Amino acid sequence: MEIGDRVVCMVSGVRGVITKIYTPTASAMQIMVCTDDGRLYHAPYSTWRLEEVKDGKGD
């Protein structure tokens, strides 16, 4: 996954576009997404997956 990809959080169901991938001090790698309504949402990298596109094909 990389910045600009559409992803969905497998834990919460939040969907959005990756705006930042980072590793906080003494913590697991995180992804920050901008949701469709403009909010920023952070969760561990391992909880995200690429979102399927509407025609059924994924990246």
C-alpha distance matrix in Angstrom:
0.0 3.8 7.1 8.7 6.6 9.0 8.5 11.5 12.7 14.5 17.2 18.3 17.1 16.1 14.0 12.7 10.6 8.5 11.2 10.9 9.2 12.4 14.7 18.0 21.2 21.9 19.0 15.7 12.4 11.8 9.7 12.0 11.9 14.8 16.4 18.5 21.6 20.4 20.0 17.5 16.1 14.8 13.9 12.8 9.2 10.8 12.0 9.0 8.1 7.3 10.7 13.2 14.9 18.6 19.9 18.3 15.8 12.0 9.5
3.8 0.0 3.8 6.2 5.9 9.3 9.9 13.3 14.6 17.1 19.5 20.0 18.9 17.1 14.8 12.6 9.6 7.0 8.7 8.5 7.7 11.1 14.1 17.4 20.6 22.0 19.4 16.5 12.9 12.0 9.5 11.0 11.0 13.5 15.7 17.8 20.7 19.0 18.9 16.3 15.7 14.7 14.7 14.1 10.9 13.3 14.4 11.5 11.2 9.9 12.7 15.3 16.3 19.9 21.4 20.4 17.8 14.3 11.5
7.1 3.8 0.0 3.8 5.7 8.8 10.2 13.6 15.1 18.2 20.2 20.0 18.9 16.4 14.0 11.0 7.5 4.9 5.4 6.3 7.3 10.9 14.5 17.3 20.7 22.6 20.1 17.7 14.0 12.3 9.2 9.4 9.0 10.8 13.5 15.5 18.1 16.0 16.3 13.9 14.1 13.6 14.6 14.9 12.4 15.4 15.9 12.9 13.0 11.6 13.5 16.4 16.8 20.2 22.1 21.6 19.4 16.2 13.8
8.7 6.2 3.8 0.0 3.8 6.6 9.2 12.8 15.2 18.3 20.6 20.0 18.2 15.6 12.5 9.4 5.6 5.2 6.5 9.0 10.7 14.4 17.9 20.5 24.1 25.9 23.2 20.7 17.1 15.0 11.5 11.0 9.1 9.9 12.0 13.2 16.2 14.5 15.5 13.9 14.5 15.0 16.2 17.0 14.7 17.3 17.1 13.7 13.2 10.9 11.9 14.4 14.1 17.3 19.3 19.3 17.3 14.5 12.6
6.6 5.9 5.7 3.8 0.0 3.8 6.2 10.0 12.7 15.3 18.1 17.8 15.8 13.9 10.7 8.4 5.6 5.7 8.6 10.6 11.3 15.1 18.3 21.0 24.6 25.9 22.9 20.0 16.6 14.6 11.1 11.4 9.4 10.8 12.0 13.2 16.6 15.6 16.3 14.8 14.5 14.8 15.1 15.7 13.1 15.0 14.7 11.0 9.8 7.1 8.3 10.8 11.2 14.6 16.5 16.0 14.0 11.0 9.3
9.0 9.3 8.8 6.6 3.8 0.0 3.8 7.1 10.4 13.1 15.8 15.1 12.6 10.8 7.3 5.6 4.5 6.5 9.9 12.3 13.2 16.9 19.8 22.2 25.9 27.0 23.6 20.8 17.8 15.3 11.7 11.4 8.6 9.6 9.6 10.4 14.0 13.8 14.5 13.6 13.1 14.0 14.4 15.6 13.5 15.0 13.7 10.0 8.7 6.1 5.6 8.5 9.0 12.1 14.6 14.2 13.0 10.3 10.0
8.5 9.9 10.2 9.2 6.2 3.8 0.0 3.8 6.8 9.4 12.2 11.9 9.7 8.4 5.8 5.7 6.2 7.1 10.8 12.3 12.5 15.8 18.2 20.5 24.0 24.7 21.2 18.2 15.6 13.1 9.9 10.4 8.1 10.1 9.8 11.4 14.7 14.7 14.4 13.1 11.5 12.0 11.5 12.6 10.7 11.8 10.1 6.4 5.5 4.3 4.6 8.4 10.3 13.2 15.8 14.5 13.7 10.7 10.8
11.5 13.3 13.6 12.8 10.0 7.1 3.8 0.0 3.8 6.2 8.9 8.4 6.0 5.6 4.3 6.6 8.8 9.9 13.3 14.6 14.5 17.4 19.3 21.0 24.5 24.8 21.1 18.2 16.2 13.6 11.0 11.4 9.3 11.2 9.8 11.6 14.4 15.0 14.2 13.2 10.9 11.6 10.6 12.0 11.0 11.3 8.5 5.7 5.6 6.3 5.6 9.0 11.5 13.8 16.7 15.0 15.0 12.3 13.3
12.7 14.6 15.1 15.2 12.7 10.4 6.8 3.8 0.0 3.8 5.5 5.6 5.0 5.3 6.5 8.9 11.1 11.2 14.3 14.7 14.2 16.3 17.6 18.9 22.2 22.1 18.3 15.6 14.3 11.7 9.9 10.7 9.8 12.2 11.1 13.6 15.7 16.1 14.3 12.9 9.8 9.7 7.8 9.2 9.2 9.1 5.6 4.5 6.5 8.9 9.1 12.3 15.2 17.4 20.2 18.2 18.2 15.4 16.1
14.5 17.1 18.2 18.3 15.3 13.1 9.4 6.2 3.8 0.0 3.8 6.0 5.7 8.0 9.5 12.4 14.6 14.7 17.9 18.0 17.0 18.8 19.6 21.0 23.9 23.2 19.4 16.6 15.9 14.0 12.9 14.3 13.6 16.0 14.6 16.8 18.9 19.6 17.8 16.6 13.3 12.8 10.2 10.6 10.6 9.0 5.5 5.9 7.0 10.0 10.2 12.7 16.0 18.0 20.4 17.9 18.2 15.6 16.8
17.2 19.5 20.2 20.6 18.1 15.8 12.2 8.9 5.5 3.8 0.0 3.8 6.0 8.3 11.0 13.9 16.4 16.3 19.0 18.9 17.9 19.2 19.5 20.2 22.9 22.0 18.3 16.0 16.0 13.9 13.5 14.5 14.3 16.7 15.2 17.7 19.1 19.8 17.4 16.1 12.6 12.0 9.2 10.2 11.5 10.1 6.4 8.2 10.4 13.5 13.6 16.3 19.4 21.2 23.8 21.4 21.9 19.4 20.5
18.3 20.0 20.0 20.0 17.8 15.1 11.9 8.4 5.6 6.0 3.8 0.0 3.8 5.5 9.0 12.1 15.1 15.6 18.1 18.5 18.3 19.7 20.5 20.9 23.9 23.5 19.8 17.8 17.5 14.8 13.7 13.7 12.9 14.5 12.6 14.8 15.8 16.8 14.4 13.8 10.5 11.0 9.4 11.7 13.2 12.8 9.0 9.7 11.9 14.2 13.6 16.4 19.0 20.4 23.5 21.6 22.4 20.1 21.3
17.1 18.9 18.9 18.2 15.8 12.6 9.7 6.0 5.0 5.7 6.0 3.8 0.0 3.8 6.3 10.0 13.3 14.5 17.4 18.4 18.6 20.7 22.0 22.9 26.2 26.0 22.2 19.9 18.9 16.1 14.2 14.1 12.4 13.6 11.1 12.7 14.3 15.8 14.2 14.0 11.3 12.5 11.3 13.5 14.1 13.7 10.0 9.4 10.4 12.0 10.6 13.1 15.5 16.7 19.8 18.1 19.1 17.1 18.8
16.1 17.1 16.4 15.6 13.9 10.8 8.4 5.6 5.3 8.0 8.3 5.5 3.8 0.0 3.8 6.9 10.4 11.8 14.2 15.6 16.3 18.5 20.3 21.1 24.5 24.9 21.3 19.2 17.8 14.5 12.1 11.1 9.0 9.8 7.4 9.5 11.0 12.1 10.5 10.4 8.0 9.9 9.9 12.7 13.4 14.1 10.6 9.4 10.9 11.9 10.6 13.6 15.5 16.9 20.3 19.2 19.8 17.6 18.7
14.0 14.8 14.0 12.5 10.7 7.3 5.8 4.3 6.5 9.5 11.0 9.0 6.3 3.8 0.0 3.8 7.3 9.5 12.3 14.4 15.4 18.3 20.6 21.9 25.6 26.3 22.7 20.3 18.2 15.0 11.9 10.8 7.8 8.3 5.9 7.4 10.1 11.1 10.6 10.6 9.1 11.2 11.5 14.0 13.7 14.7 11.8 9.3 9.8 9.6 7.8 11.0 12.3 14.0 17.4 16.6 17.0 14.8 15.8
12.7 12.6 11.0 9.4 8.4 5.6 5.7 6.6 8.9 12.4 13.9 12.1 10.0 6.9 3.8 0.0 3.8 6.6 9.0 11.7 13.4 16.5 19.4 20.8 24.6 25.8 22.5 20.2 17.6 14.3 10.7 9.0 5.4 5.3 4.2 6.0 9.1 9.0 9.2 8.9 8.6 10.7 11.9 14.4 13.7 15.6 13.3 10.4 10.9 9.9 8.8 12.1 12.7 14.8 18.1 17.8 17.5 15.1 15.4
10.6 9.6 7.5 5.6 5.6 4.5 6.2 8.8 11.1 14.6 16.4 15.1 13.3 10.4 7.3 3.8 0.0 3.8 6.2 9.3 11.3 14.8 18.1 19.9 23.7 25.3 22.1 19.8 16.7 13.7 9.9 8.4 5.1 5.4 6.6 8.2 11.2 10.1 10.8 9.7 10.0 11.5 12.9 14.8 13.4 15.8 14.4 11.2 11.4 9.8 9.6 12.8 13.1 15.7 18.5 18.4 17.4 14.8 14.1
8.5 7.0 4.9 5.2 5.7 6.5 7.1 9.9 11.2 14.7 16.3 15.6 14.5 11.8 9.5 6.6 3.8 0.0 3.8 5.8 7.5 11.1 14.4 16.5 20.3 21.9 19.0 16.7 13.3 10.6 6.8 5.9 4.3 6.6 9.0 11.5 14.0 12.2 12.0 9.7 9.6 9.8 11.1 12.4 10.7 13.7 13.1 10.1 11.0 10.1 11.3 14.7 15.5 18.5 21.1 20.5 19.0 15.9 14.5
11.2 8.7 5.4 6.5 8.6 9.9 10.8 13.3 14.3 17.9 19.0 18.1 17.4 14.2 12.3 9.0 6.2 3.8 0.0 3.8 7.2 10.2 13.8 15.6 19.2 21.5 19.0 17.3 13.9 11.1 7.8 5.8 5.3 6.5 10.0 12.5 14.3 11.5 11.5 8.8 9.9 10.1 12.4 13.9 12.7 16.2 15.8 13.3 14.6 13.8 15.0 18.3 18.8 21.7 24.3 24.0 22.4 19.4 17.8
10.9 8.5 6.3 9.0 10.6 12.3 12.3 14.6 14.7 18.0 18.9 18.5 18.4 15.6 14.4 11.7 9.3 5.8 3.8 0.0 3.8 6.4 10.1 12.0 15.6 17.9 15.6 14.1 10.7 8.3 5.9 5.1 7.0 9.3 12.7 15.7 17.2 14.4 13.5 10.1 10.3 9.2 11.1 11.8 10.8 14.5 14.9 13.0 14.9 14.8 16.7 20.2 21.2 24.3 26.8 26.1 24.3 20.9 19.0
9.2 7.7 7.3 10.7 11.3 13.2 12.5 14.5 14.2 17.0 17.9 18.3 18.6 16.3 15.4 13.4 11.3 7.5 7.2 3.8 0.0 3.8 7.3 10.0 13.5 15.3 12.9 11.0 7.3 5.9 4.6 6.4 9.0 12.1 15.1 18.2 20.0 17.5 16.2 12.7 11.8 9.5 10.1 9.6 8.0 11.8 12.9 11.6 13.6 14.2 16.7 20.2 21.7 25.1 27.2 26.1 24.1 20.5 18.4
12.4 11.1 10.9 14.4 15.1 16.9 15.8 17.4 16.3 18.8 19.2 19.7 20.7 18.5 18.3 16.5 14.8 11.1 10.2 6.4 3.8 0.0 3.8 6.5 9.8 11.9 10.0 8.9 5.7 5.4 6.5 8.3 11.6 14.7 17.7 21.1 22.4 19.7 17.9 14.1 13.1 10.2 10.6 9.7 9.0 12.6 14.2 13.8 16.3 17.4 20.1 23.6 25.3 28.7 30.9 29.5 27.6 23.9 21.8
14.7 14.1 14.5 17.9 18.3 19.8 18.2 19.3 17.6 19.6 19.5 20.5 22.0 20.3 20.6 19.4 18.1 14.4 13.8 10.1 7.3 3.8 0.0 3.8 6.5 8.2 6.7 6.2 4.3 5.9 8.7 11.0 14.6 17.8 20.5 24.1 25.2 22.7 20.4 16.6 15.1 11.6 11.2 9.4 9.4 12.4 14.4 15.0 17.8 19.5 22.4 25.8 28.0 31.3 33.4 31.8 29.9 26.1 24.1
18.0 17.4 17.3 20.5 21.0 22.2 20.5 21.0 18.9 21.0 20.2 20.9 22.9 21.1 21.9 20.8 19.9 16.5 15.6 12.0 10.0 6.5 3.8 0.0 3.8 6.3 5.4 7.0 6.9 7.5 10.6 12.0 15.8 18.6 21.2 24.9 25.5 22.9 20.3 16.5 15.0 11.6 11.6 10.4 11.7 14.5 16.0 17.0 20.3 22.2 24.7 28.4 30.5 33.7 36.1 34.4 32.8 29.1 27.3
21.2 20.6 20.7 24.1 24.6 25.9 24.0 24.5 22.2 23.9 22.9 23.9 26.2 24.5 25.6 24.6 23.7 20.3 19.2 15.6 13.5 9.8 6.5 3.8 0.0 3.8 5.6 8.4 9.5 11.0 14.3 15.8 19.6 22.4 24.9 28.7 29.1 26.5 23.8 20.1 18.6 15.1 14.9 13.3 14.7 17.0 18.8 20.2 23.4 25.6 28.2 31.8 34.1 37.3 39.6 37.8 36.1 32.4 30.5
21.9 22.0 22.6 25.9 25.9 27.0 24.7 24.8 22.1 23.2 22.0 23.5 26.0 24.9 26.3 25.8 25.3 21.9 21.5 17.9 15.3 11.9 8.2 6.3 3.8 0.0 3.8 7.2 9.6 11.7 15.4 17.4 21.1 24.2 26.4 30.2 30.8 28.5 25.5 21.9 19.8 16.1 15.1 12.9 14.6 16.0 18.0 20.1 23.3 25.8 28.6 32.0 34.6 37.8 40.0 37.9 36.3 32.6 30.9
19.0 19.4 20.1 23.2 22.9 23.6 21.2 21.1 18.3 19.4 18.3 19.8 22.2 21.3 22.7 22.5 22.1 19.0 19.0 15.6 12.9 10.0 6.7 5.4 5.6 3.8 0.0 3.8 6.7 8.5 12.2 14.5 18.0 21.3 23.2 27.0 27.7 25.7 22.7 19.2 16.7 12.9 11.4 9.1 11.0 12.5 14.3 16.4 19.7 22.4 25.0 28.5 31.1 34.2 36.5 34.4 32.9 29.3 27.8
15.7 16.5 17.7 20.7 20.0 20.8 18.2 18.2 15.6 16.6 16.0 17.8 19.9 19.2 20.3 20.2 19.8 16.7 17.3 14.1 11.0 8.9 6.2 7.0 8.4 7.2 3.8 0.0 3.8 6.3 10.0 13.0 16.2 19.8 21.5 25.2 26.4 24.6 21.9 18.3 15.6 11.8 9.6 6.5 7.6 8.9 11.1 13.1 16.2 19.0 21.8 25.1 27.9 31.1 33.1 30.9 29.4 25.7 24.2
12.4 12.9 14.0 17.1 16.6 17.8 15.6 16.2 14.3 15.9 16.0 17.5 18.9 17.8 18.2 17.6 16.7 13.3 13.9 10.7 7.3 5.7 4.3 6.9 9.5 9.6 6.7 3.8 0.0 3.8 7.1 10.3 13.5 17.1 19.2 22.8 24.3 22.3 20.0 16.4 14.0 10.4 8.8 5.9 5.6 8.1 10.5 11.4 14.2 16.4 19.3 22.7 25.2 28.6 30.6 28.6 26.9 23.1 21.4
11.8 12.0 12.3 15.0 14.6 15.3 13.1 13.6 11.7 14.0 13.9 14.8 16.1 14.5 15.0 14.3 13.7 10.6 11.1 8.3 5.9 5.4 5.9 7.5 11.0 11.7 8.5 6.3 3.8 0.0 3.8 6.7 10.0 13.5 15.6 19.2 20.5 18.6 16.2 12.6 10.2 6.7 5.6 4.3 4.8 8.2 9.2 9.6 12.8 14.9 17.3 20.9 23.2 26.3 28.7 27.0 25.6 21.9 20.5
9.7 9.5 9.2 11.5 11.1 11.7 9.9 11.0 9.9 12.9 13.5 13.7 14.2 12.1 11.9 10.7 9.9 6.8 7.8 5.9 4.6 6.5 8.7 10.6 14.3 15.4 12.2 10.0 7.1 3.8 0.0 3.8 6.5 10.2 12.3 15.8 17.4 15.5 13.6 10.2 8.2 5.7 5.7 6.1 5.4 9.0 9.1 8.1 10.9 12.2 14.3 18.0 20.0 23.1 25.6 24.2 22.8 19.3 17.9
12.0 11.0 9.4 11.0 11.4 11.4 10.4 11.4 10.7 14.3 14.5 13.7 14.1 11.1 10.8 9.0 8.4 5.9 5.8 5.1 6.4 8.3 11.0 12.0 15.8 17.4 14.5 13.0 10.3 6.7 3.8 0.0 3.8 7.0 9.5 13.1 14.3 12.0 10.1 6.6 5.5 4.4 6.8 8.9 9.0 12.4 11.6 10.3 12.9 13.7 15.0 18.7 20.2 23.0 25.8 24.9 23.8 20.5 19.4
11.9 11.0 9.0 9.1 9.4 8.6 8.1 9.3 9.8 13.6 14.3 12.9 12.4 9.0 7.8 5.4 5.1 4.3 5.3 7.0 9.0 11.6 14.6 15.8 19.6 21.1 18.0 16.2 13.5 10.0 6.5 3.8 0.0 3.8 6.1 9.5 11.2 9.3 8.2 5.6 5.4 6.6 8.8 11.3 11.0 13.9 12.4 10.2 12.1 12.0 12.5 16.2 17.2 19.8 22.8 22.2 21.3 18.4 17.7
14.8 13.5 10.8 9.9 10.8 9.6 10.1 11.2 12.2 16.0 16.7 14.5 13.6 9.8 8.3 5.3 5.4 6.6 6.5 9.3 12.1 14.7 17.8 18.6 22.4 24.2 21.3 19.8 17.1 13.5 10.2 7.0 3.8 0.0 3.8 6.7 8.0 5.7 5.7 4.7 6.5 9.2 11.9 14.8 14.7 17.5 15.7 13.4 14.9 14.3 13.9 17.2 17.6 19.6 22.9 22.8 22.3 19.8 19.4
16.4 15.7 13.5 12.0 12.0 9.6 9.8 9.8 11.1 14.6 15.2 12.6 11.1 7.4 5.9 4.2 6.6 9.0 10.0 12.7 15.1 17.7 20.5 21.2 24.9 26.4 23.2 21.5 19.2 15.6 12.3 9.5 6.1 3.8 0.0 3.8 5.4 5.2 5.3 6.3 7.2 10.5 12.7 15.8 16.0 18.1 15.7 13.4 14.6 14.0 12.8 15.8 16.2 17.7 21.2 21.2 21.3 19.2 19.5
18.5 17.8 15.5 13.2 13.2 10.4 11.4 11.6 13.6 16.8 17.7 14.8 12.7 9.5 7.4 6.0 8.2 11.5 12.5 15.7 18.2 21.1 24.1 24.9 28.7 30.2 27.0 25.2 22.8 19.2 15.8 13.1 9.5 6.7 3.8 0.0 3.8 5.5 7.5 9.6 10.9 14.3 16.3 19.4 19.3 21.2 18.6 16.1 16.6 15.3 13.3 15.6 15.2 16.0 19.7 20.3 20.7 19.2 20.0
21.6 20.7 18.1 16.2 16.6 14.0 14.7 14.4 15.7 18.9 19.1 15.8 14.3 11.0 10.1 9.1 11.2 14.0 14.3 17.2 20.0 22.4 25.2 25.5 29.1 30.8 27.7 26.4 24.3 20.5 17.4 14.3 11.2 8.0 5.4 3.8 0.0 3.8 5.9 9.2 11.1 14.8 17.3 20.8 21.3 23.3 20.6 18.6 19.6 18.8 16.8 19.3 18.9 19.5 23.2 23.8 24.5 23.0 23.7
20.4 19.0 16.0 14.5 15.6 13.8 14.7 15.0 16.1 19.6 19.8 16.8 15.8 12.1 11.1 9.0 10.1 12.2 11.5 14.4 17.5 19.7 22.7 22.9 26.5 28.5 25.7 24.6 22.3 18.6 15.5 12.0 9.3 5.7 5.2 5.5 3.8 0.0 3.8 6.6 9.5 13.1 16.1 19.5 20.0 22.6 20.3 18.3 19.7 18.9 17.6 20.5 20.3 21.4 24.9 25.5 25.6 23.7 23.8
20.0 18.9 16.3 15.5 16.3 14.5 14.4 14.2 14.3 17.8 17.4 14.4 14.2 10.5 10.6 9.2 10.8 12.0 11.5 13.5 16.2 17.9 20.4 20.3 23.8 25.5 22.7 21.9 20.0 16.2 13.6 10.1 8.2 5.7 5.3 7.5 5.9 3.8 0.0 3.8 6.5 10.1 13.3 16.9 18.0 20.5 18.1 16.7 18.7 18.7 17.9 21.1 21.5 22.9 26.5 26.5 26.6 24.4 24.5
17.5 16.3 13.9 13.9 14.8 13.6 13.1 13.2 12.9 16.6 16.1 13.8 14.0 10.4 10.6 8.9 9.7 9.7 8.8 10.1 12.7 14.1 16.6 16.5 20.1 21.9 19.2 18.3 16.4 12.6 10.2 6.6 5.6 4.7 6.3 9.6 9.2 6.6 3.8 0.0 3.8 6.8 10.3 13.7 14.9 17.7 15.8 14.5 17.0 17.3 17.2 20.7 21.6 23.5 26.9 26.6 26.2 23.5 23.2
16.1 15.7 14.1 14.5 14.5 13.1 11.5 10.9 9.8 13.3 12.6 10.5 11.3 8.0 9.1 8.6 10.0 9.6 9.9 10.3 11.8 13.1 15.1 15.0 18.6 19.8 16.7 15.6 14.0 10.2 8.2 5.5 5.4 6.5 7.2 10.9 11.1 9.5 6.5 3.8 0.0 3.8 6.8 10.5 12.0 14.4 12.3 11.6 14.4 15.5 15.6 19.3 20.8 22.9 26.2 25.3 25.0 22.2 22.0
14.8 14.7 13.6 15.0 14.8 14.0 12.0 11.6 9.7 12.8 12.0 11.0 12.5 9.9 11.2 10.7 11.5 9.8 10.1 9.2 9.5 10.2 11.6 11.6 15.1 16.1 12.9 11.8 10.4 6.7 5.7 4.4 6.6 9.2 10.5 14.3 14.8 13.1 10.1 6.8 3.8 0.0 3.8 7.1 9.1 11.8 10.3 10.3 13.7 15.3 16.3 20.1 22.1 24.6 27.6 26.3 25.7 22.5 21.9
13.9 14.7 14.6 16.2 15.1 14.4 11.5 10.6 7.8 10.2 9.2 9.4 11.3 9.9 11.5 11.9 12.9 11.1 12.4 11.1 10.1 10.6 11.2 11.6 14.9 15.1 11.4 9.6 8.8 5.6 5.7 6.8 8.8 11.9 12.7 16.3 17.3 16.1 13.3 10.3 6.8 3.8 0.0 3.8 6.5 8.4 6.9 7.9 11.6 14.1 15.5 19.1 21.6 24.2 27.0 25.3 24.6 21.3 20.9
12.8 14.1 14.9 17.0 15.7 15.6 12.6 12.0 9.2 10.6 10.2 11.7 13.5 12.7 14.0 14.4 14.8 12.4 13.9 11.8 9.6 9.7 9.4 10.4 13.3 12.9 9.1 6.5 5.9 4.3 6.1 8.9 11.3 14.8 15.8 19.4 20.8 19.5 16.9 13.7 10.5 7.1 3.8 0.0 3.8 5.5 5.7 7.5 11.1 14.0 16.2 19.7 22.5 25.4 27.8 25.7 24.7 21.2 20.4
9.2 10.9 12.4 14.7 13.1 13.5 10.7 11.0 9.2 10.6 11.5 13.2 14.1 13.4 13.7 13.7 13.4 10.7 12.7 10.8 8.0 9.0 9.4 11.7 14.7 14.6 11.0 7.6 5.6 4.8 5.4 9.0 11.0 14.7 16.0 19.3 21.3 20.0 18.0 14.9 12.0 9.1 6.5 3.8 0.0 3.8 5.5 5.8 8.8 11.4 14.2 17.5 20.2 23.5 25.5 23.4 21.9 18.3 17.1
10.8 13.3 15.4 17.3 15.0 15.0 11.8 11.3 9.1 9.0 10.1 12.8 13.7 14.1 14.7 15.6 15.8 13.7 16.2 14.5 11.8 12.6 12.4 14.5 17.0 16.0 12.5 8.9 8.1 8.2 9.0 12.4 13.9 17.5 18.1 21.2 23.3 22.6 20.5 17.7 14.4 11.8 8.4 5.5 3.8 0.0 3.8 5.7 8.1 11.4 14.2 17.1 20.3 23.4 25.2 22.6 21.4 17.8 17.1
12.0 14.4 15.9 17.1 14.7 13.7 10.1 8.5 5.6 5.5 6.4 9.0 10.0 10.6 11.8 13.3 14.4 13.1 15.8 14.9 12.9 14.2 14.4 16.0 18.8 18.0 14.3 11.1 10.5 9.2 9.1 11.6 12.4 15.7 15.7 18.6 20.6 20.3 18.1 15.8 12.3 10.3 6.9 5.7 5.5 3.8 0.0 3.8 7.0 10.5 12.4 15.5 18.7 21.4 23.6 21.1 20.5 17.2 17.2
9.0 11.5 12.9 13.7 11.0 10.0 6.4 5.7 4.5 5.9 8.2 9.7 9.4 9.4 9.3 10.4 11.2 10.1 13.3 13.0 11.6 13.8 15.0 17.0 20.2 20.1 16.4 13.1 11.4 9.6 8.1 10.3 10.2 13.4 13.4 16.1 18.6 18.3 16.7 14.5 11.6 10.3 7.9 7.5 5.8 5.7 3.8 0.0 3.8 6.9 9.0 12.3 15.3 18.2 20.4 18.2 17.3 14.0 13.8
8.1 11.2 13.0 13.2 9.8 8.7 5.5 5.6 6.5 7.0 10.4 11.9 10.4 10.9 9.8 10.9 11.4 11.0 14.6 14.9 13.6 16.3 17.8 20.3 23.4 23.3 19.7 16.2 14.2 12.8 10.9 12.9 12.1 14.9 14.6 16.6 19.6 19.7 18.7 17.0 14.4 13.7 11.6 11.1 8.8 8.1 7.0 3.8 0.0 3.8 6.3 9.1 12.3 15.4 17.2 14.7 13.6 10.3 10.4
7.3 9.9 11.6 10.9 7.1 6.1 4.3 6.3 8.9 10.0 13.5 14.2 12.0 11.9 9.6 9.9 9.8 10.1 13.8 14.8 14.2 17.4 19.5 22.2 25.6 25.8 22.4 19.0 16.4 14.9 12.2 13.7 12.0 14.3 14.0 15.3 18.8 18.9 18.7 17.3 15.5 15.3 14.1 14.0 11.4 11.4 10.5 6.9 3.8 0.0 3.8 6.4 9.1 12.5 14.2 12.2 10.8 7.3 7.3
10.7 12.7 13.5 11.9 8.3 5.6 4.6 5.6 9.1 10.2 13.6 13.6 10.6 10.6 7.8 8.8 9.6 11.3 15.0 16.7 16.7 20.1 22.4 24.7 28.2 28.6 25.0 21.8 19.3 17.3 14.3 15.0 12.5 13.9 12.8 13.3 16.8 17.6 17.9 17.2 15.6 16.3 15.5 16.2 14.2 14.2 12.4 9.0 6.3 3.8 0.0 3.8 6.3 9.3 11.6 10.0 9.5 7.0 8.5
13.2 15.3 16.4 14.4 10.8 8.5 8.4 9.0 12.3 12.7 16.3 16.4 13.1 13.6 11.0 12.1 12.8 14.7 18.3 20.2 20.2 23.6 25.8 28.4 31.8 32.0 28.5 25.1 22.7 20.9 18.0 18.7 16.2 17.2 15.8 15.6 19.3 20.5 21.1 20.7 19.3 20.1 19.1 19.7 17.5 17.1 15.5 12.3 9.1 6.4 3.8 0.0 3.8 6.5 8.2 6.2 6.2 4.8 7.8
14.9 16.3 16.8 14.1 11.2 9.0 10.3 11.5 15.2 16.0 19.4 19.0 15.5 15.5 12.3 12.7 13.1 15.5 18.8 21.2 21.7 25.3 28.0 30.5 34.1 34.6 31.1 27.9 25.2 23.2 20.0 20.2 17.2 17.6 16.2 15.2 18.9 20.3 21.5 21.6 20.8 22.1 21.6 22.5 20.2 20.3 18.7 15.3 12.3 9.1 6.3 3.8 0.0 3.8 5.6 5.6 5.7 5.9 8.5
18.6 19.9 20.2 17.3 14.6 12.1 13.2 13.8 17.4 18.0 21.2 20.4 16.7 16.9 14.0 14.8 15.7 18.5 21.7 24.3 25.1 28.7 31.3 33.7 37.3 37.8 34.2 31.1 28.6 26.3 23.1 23.0 19.8 19.6 17.7 16.0 19.5 21.4 22.9 23.5 22.9 24.6 24.2 25.4 23.5 23.4 21.4 18.2 15.4 12.5 9.3 6.5 3.8 0.0 3.8 5.4 7.4 9.0 12.0
19.9 21.4 22.1 19.3 16.5 14.6 15.8 16.7 20.2 20.4 23.8 23.5 19.8 20.3 17.4 18.1 18.5 21.1 24.3 26.8 27.2 30.9 33.4 36.1 39.6 40.0 36.5 33.1 30.6 28.7 25.6 25.8 22.8 22.9 21.2 19.7 23.2 24.9 26.5 26.9 26.2 27.6 27.0 27.8 25.5 25.2 23.6 20.4 17.2 14.2 11.6 8.2 5.6 3.8 0.0 3.8 5.7 8.8 11.8
18.3 20.4 21.6 19.3 16.0 14.2 14.5 15.0 18.2 17.9 21.4 21.6 18.1 19.2 16.6 17.8 18.4 20.5 24.0 26.1 26.1 29.5 31.8 34.4 37.8 37.9 34.4 30.9 28.6 27.0 24.2 24.9 22.2 22.8 21.2 20.3 23.8 25.5 26.5 26.6 25.3 26.3 25.3 25.7 23.4 22.6 21.1 18.2 14.7 12.2 10.0 6.2 5.6 5.4 3.8 0.0 3.8 6.7 10.3
15.8 17.8 19.4 17.3 14.0 13.0 13.7 15.0 18.2 18.2 21.9 22.4 19.1 19.8 17.0 17.5 17.4 19.0 22.4 24.3 24.1 27.6 29.9 32.8 36.1 36.3 32.9 29.4 26.9 25.6 22.8 23.8 21.3 22.3 21.3 20.7 24.5 25.6 26.6 26.2 25.0 25.7 24.6 24.7 21.9 21.4 20.5 17.3 13.6 10.8 9.5 6.2 5.7 7.4 5.7 3.8 0.0 3.8 6.9
12.0 14.3 16.2 14.5 11.0 10.3 10.7 12.3 15.4 15.6 19.4 20.1 17.1 17.6 14.8 15.1 14.8 15.9 19.4 20.9 20.5 23.9 26.1 29.1 32.4 32.6 29.3 25.7 23.1 21.9 19.3 20.5 18.4 19.8 19.2 19.2 23.0 23.7 24.4 23.5 22.2 22.5 21.3 21.2 18.3 17.8 17.2 14.0 10.3 7.3 7.0 4.8 5.9 9.0 8.8 6.7 3.8 0.0 3.8
9.5 11.5 13.8 12.6 9.3 10.0 10.8 13.3 16.1 16.8 20.5 21.3 18.8 18.7 15.8 15.4 14.1 14.5 17.8 19.0 18.4 21.8 24.1 27.3 30.5 30.9 27.8 24.2 21.4 20.5 17.9 19.4 17.7 19.4 19.5 20.0 23.7 23.8 24.5 23.2 22.0 21.9 20.9 20.4 17.1 17.1 17.2 13.8 10.4 7.3 8.5 7.8 8.5 12.0 11.8 10.3 6.9 3.8 0.0
